[in-house]
Amino acid sequence: QLPLVESGGGAVQPGGSLRLSCAASGFTLDYWHIGWFRQAPGKEREGVSCISAEGDNTNYADSVKDRFSISKDSAKTTVYLQMNNLKAEDTGIYYCTSVQRCLLGEGFIATMKTWGSRDFGSWGQGTQVTVSS
């Protein structure tokens, strides 16, 4: 299991921005594909974005495409999720974890709903994002 810690959440108004961090402590993420997920109250957890271990593949859910951007720092210890033009429907707890793969192509993030538990790493506490006027 890969222990990761999420941070950077907060409360913002619609149209605002936040940058979430997913940090590894004591090791690098060179060999790990990382995904961001979110869970809104009363809803199932859903995939938001992923980045491959090499950083050359990134993918996004349709609902966040062109607003969110995932990246990995040069030291490869932190994965970021830059969230711009936030909407009320982006509200939820955001989690990061390792994933079995991160591929290009339409609809890939949606396929994560069909994965088994072994396709994901451990889940942390997450970080709360609240978008409200």
N, C-alpha and C positions, 0 to 999 in steps of 0.2 A: 504494500500500500504506500501511496505517495502522499505525505502530509503537506498540504498546501493551506495557506491562510489568505482569506479574502479581506479586503479593506477598501475604503474610498466611498462607501455609500453615504447617503444623506437625503435631505429634503430639498427639492428644487421646484421652481415653477415651470409650467409647460414652456417649452422652448429653451430651457436651460441645458447645461452640460454637466457631466460628471465623468471622472476617470476612475475606474475600478482597478485594483491591483490584485494579483494572485501570486503570492510569494512563496518560494521554496527556501527552506532554511537549512544550510549546511550541505547543499548539493545543487547541481545544475539541472536544467530541464532539457539538456541536449538531446536526450533519447526519448522524450515524452511528448506525445500529442496531448494538447490541453483544450478542454472545452469549457465554455461558460454556459450556465443554465440559470433559469429563474423560475420562481414559483410565486404566483399571485394568490391572495387569499381565496380559499375555496376551489382552487384549480390545481391541476396536475403540474408537476415540474416539466418545463419544456426547454429544448435546446435553443440557444441564442447564437452562438458562434463557436468556431474552433480554429486552431492553428496547428499545423503539423510540427513535428519535432525540429525539422530543418528550417521551419518558418516560411517555406515556399508555398505552402497551401493554406489558404484561409477560406472560410465559408461562413455564411450568415443566414439566419432565418429571414424569410421574405419580409416579415414585419419590421425588421430593423435594418434591412439593407439600405445603404446610402446614408444612414444616420450613425451607425456604430462602426468602430474600427478596432480590430484586434491586432496586437503586436507583441513582440517578445524583445526584452532589452538585450543589449549587446553582451552582457555578462551571462545571459540565459538563466537568470534566476527568478525573473519576474515576467509574468504575462499581463498585459494591460488590456482593458476594454474601454476605449474612449466612446462615450455616449453623448451625442449631440442632438439638438432639437427633440428633447425628451417629451414624451406624451404621457397622459394619465395612465394609459394602458401599459406603460413600461414599469409601473409600480410593482414591487415584489421583492422577495429575497433572492439575491444573486449568489450563485455558487460556482466555484471552479473545481475541476477535477481532471485527472488523466482520462483519456479515452483511447479506445483501441485503434482508431484511425481517424484521419481528417482528410477527406477527399474533396476534390473540386466537383462542380456540377450542381445543377438545379435540384433542389429537393433533398440534398444530402442531410441537412440538419434535421429535417422532418423524419428521416428514417431512424434517427436515434431513438424515437419512441418505441421501436420494435426490438431494440437491443436488450440483452439480458444483463443481469447485475455484474457479471464477470467482464463486461465490456467497459466498465467504469471503475475508476479508483474510488478511494474513500471520499465521503462527503463531510465537509467541515460545517462551521456554524453559519457561513454565508454573511452577506452584508446587505443591509436593508436600503432599498431605493424607494423613495416616495416622491411622486410627481403630482403636485396639487397646487391649485391657485388659492 
